[in-house]
C-alpha cells in the first residue's frame, strides 16, 4: 500500500488548524478534537489514571501559592518554561504535603500530560496542576514571564 505524503507547508497548515490555543504545542486533546471535527471516529480517550492524588496536591499548593504559575516558576530550575517529573517530585517532597502520595501524583502527571523525555511544558503543567480557571496561553505566558522576574518572592513562600 502506497503511503500518502505531505509537504512541509501542508503539515504546517494542519498543525495551525489543530493548535487551538495557538501556542506552538499540540496536545492529545487538541488532536482528538480536530479529528472529531473533521468527521473521523476517535475512540473515547480517557486518562489512564484518575487525578485523586493530584487534587490533594492542588489544594495544598493553593494554600501556599497565589497562582499555579508560581509553582511552575519554583520548579522550573533552568528557566526554560518547563520542568521535569523528577523536579515536580522533589518540589512536592520538599513541601511535605500531608496525606499526599508524591509517587502517585507523578504517575498521574505522567499519564495525563503530553511529555517529552519526562519534561512537562508550561501549558501541560498548568492544565494538570491548576486550581483555578485556565487562561489563554498568551496571557499565561505573559504571567509566567512576569512571575519569573519575581522568583525570589515566589521562593520565599516555600521556606
C-alpha positions as CSV (number, residue, x, y, z in Angstrom):
1,X,0.0,0.0,0.0
2,X,1.4,3.3,-1.0
3,X,1.7,6.0,1.7
4,X,0.4,9.5,1.5
5,X,3.0,12.2,1.7
6,X,2.6,15.8,2.6
7,X,4.8,18.8,2.0
8,X,6.2,20.8,4.9
9,X,3.7,23.6,4.1
10,X,0.8,21.2,4.2
11,X,1.9,19.9,7.6
12,X,2.4,23.4,8.9
13,X,-1.2,24.3,7.8
14,X,-2.7,21.2,9.5
15,X,-0.6,22.0,12.7
16,X,-2.1,25.5,12.7
17,X,-5.6,24.1,12.5
18,X,-5.0,21.6,15.3
19,X,-3.2,24.0,17.6
20,X,-6.4,25.6,19.1
21,X,-4.6,27.8,21.6
22,X,-2.0,29.0,19.0
23,X,0.9,28.2,21.4
24,X,3.0,26.0,19.0
25,X,2.2,22.9,21.1
26,X,-0.4,20.3,20.2
27,X,-1.9,18.3,23.0
28,X,-3.6,15.0,22.6
29,X,-6.9,16.6,23.4
30,X,-6.5,19.2,20.6
31,X,-5.6,16.5,18.1
32,X,-8.6,14.3,19.1
33,X,-10.9,17.4,18.9
34,X,-9.7,18.3,15.5
35,X,-10.0,14.7,14.2
36,X,-13.6,14.6,15.5
37,X,-14.5,17.9,13.9
38,X,-13.2,16.5,10.7
39,X,-15.7,13.7,11.0
40,X,-13.2,10.9,11.9
41,X,-14.3,8.5,14.6
42,X,-11.9,8.5,17.5
43,X,-12.5,6.2,20.4
44,X,-13.2,7.8,23.7
45,X,-9.9,8.9,25.2
46,X,-9.6,8.9,28.9
47,X,-6.7,9.4,31.2
48,X,-5.1,6.2,32.3
49,X,-5.2,7.3,35.9
50,X,-7.5,9.5,38.0
51,X,-6.2,12.7,39.4
52,X,-7.2,11.9,43.0
53,X,-3.7,12.4,44.4
54,X,-3.1,15.5,42.2
55,X,-6.2,17.0,43.6
56,X,-4.8,16.7,47.1
57,X,-1.6,18.4,45.9
58,X,-3.6,21.2,44.2
59,X,-5.4,22.0,47.4
60,X,-2.1,22.2,49.3
61,X,-0.4,24.2,46.6
62,X,-3.3,26.7,46.6
63,X,-2.7,27.3,50.3
64,X,0.9,28.2,49.6
65,X,0.9,29.9,46.2
66,X,-1.4,32.6,44.7
67,X,-1.3,31.1,41.2
68,X,-0.2,27.8,39.6
69,X,2.3,29.7,37.5
70,X,4.2,30.5,40.8
71,X,4.6,26.7,41.3
72,X,5.9,26.3,37.8
73,X,8.4,29.1,38.4
74,X,9.6,27.5,41.7
75,X,10.1,24.1,40.0
76,X,11.4,25.4,36.6
77,X,15.1,25.1,37.7
78,X,16.5,26.0,34.3
79,X,14.2,28.9,33.5
80,X,13.2,27.3,30.2
81,X,9.4,27.2,30.7
82,X,9.3,23.6,31.6
83,X,10.1,21.2,34.4
84,X,10.6,17.5,34.8
85,X,8.7,14.9,36.7
86,X,11.8,14.5,38.9
87,X,11.7,18.2,39.8
88,X,8.0,18.0,40.5
89,X,8.5,15.1,42.8
90,X,11.4,17.0,44.6
91,X,9.2,20.0,45.0
92,X,6.3,18.1,46.4
93,X,8.5,16.2,48.8
94,X,10.1,19.4,50.0
95,X,6.6,20.8,50.8
96,X,5.8,17.7,52.8
97,X,2.1,17.8,51.9
98,X,0.2,15.7,54.4
99,X,-1.8,12.7,53.0
100,X,-0.4,13.2,49.5
101,X,1.4,10.3,47.8
102,X,4.1,12.0,45.7
103,X,4.7,8.9,43.6
104,X,1.0,8.7,42.7
105,X,1.0,12.4,41.8
106,X,4.0,11.8,39.5
107,X,2.2,8.8,38.0
108,X,-0.9,10.8,37.3
109,X,1.1,13.6,35.7
110,X,2.9,11.1,33.6
111,X,-0.3,9.5,32.4
112,X,-2.2,12.8,31.9
113,X,0.3,15.2,30.4
114,X,1.9,15.1,27.0
115,X,5.6,14.5,27.9
116,X,8.8,14.6,26.1
117,X,11.5,12.6,27.9
118,X,9.8,13.3,31.3
119,X,9.6,17.0,30.6
120,X,6.4,18.9,31.3
121,X,6.0,22.2,29.5
122,X,4.2,25.2,30.9
123,X,0.9,24.5,29.2
124,X,0.7,20.9,30.3
125,X,1.8,21.8,33.8
126,X,-0.9,24.4,34.2
127,X,-3.6,22.1,32.7
128,X,-2.7,19.4,35.2
129,X,-2.0,21.3,38.4
130,X,-4.2,24.4,38.1
131,X,-6.8,25.0,40.8
132,X,-8.4,27.9,39.0
133,X,-9.9,28.5,35.5
134,X,-7.4,28.2,32.7
135,X,-6.3,31.4,30.9
136,X,-5.5,31.7,27.2
137,X,-1.9,30.7,26.5
138,X,-0.8,34.2,25.6
139,X,-1.9,35.6,29.0
140,X,-0.4,32.6,30.8
141,X,2.9,33.1,29.1
142,X,2.9,36.8,30.0
143,X,2.1,36.0,33.6
144,X,4.8,33.4,33.7
145,X,7.4,35.8,32.3
146,X,6.4,38.4,34.9
147,X,6.5,35.9,37.7
148,X,9.9,34.6,36.7
149,X,11.2,38.1,37.3
150,X,9.9,37.8,40.9
151,X,11.4,34.3,41.5
152,X,12.9,35.3,44.9
153,X,9.4,36.3,46.2
154,X,8.0,33.0,45.0
155,X,10.8,31.0,46.6
156,X,10.1,32.9,49.8
157,X,6.7,31.2,50.0
158,X,8.2,27.7,50.3
159,X,10.7,28.4,53.0
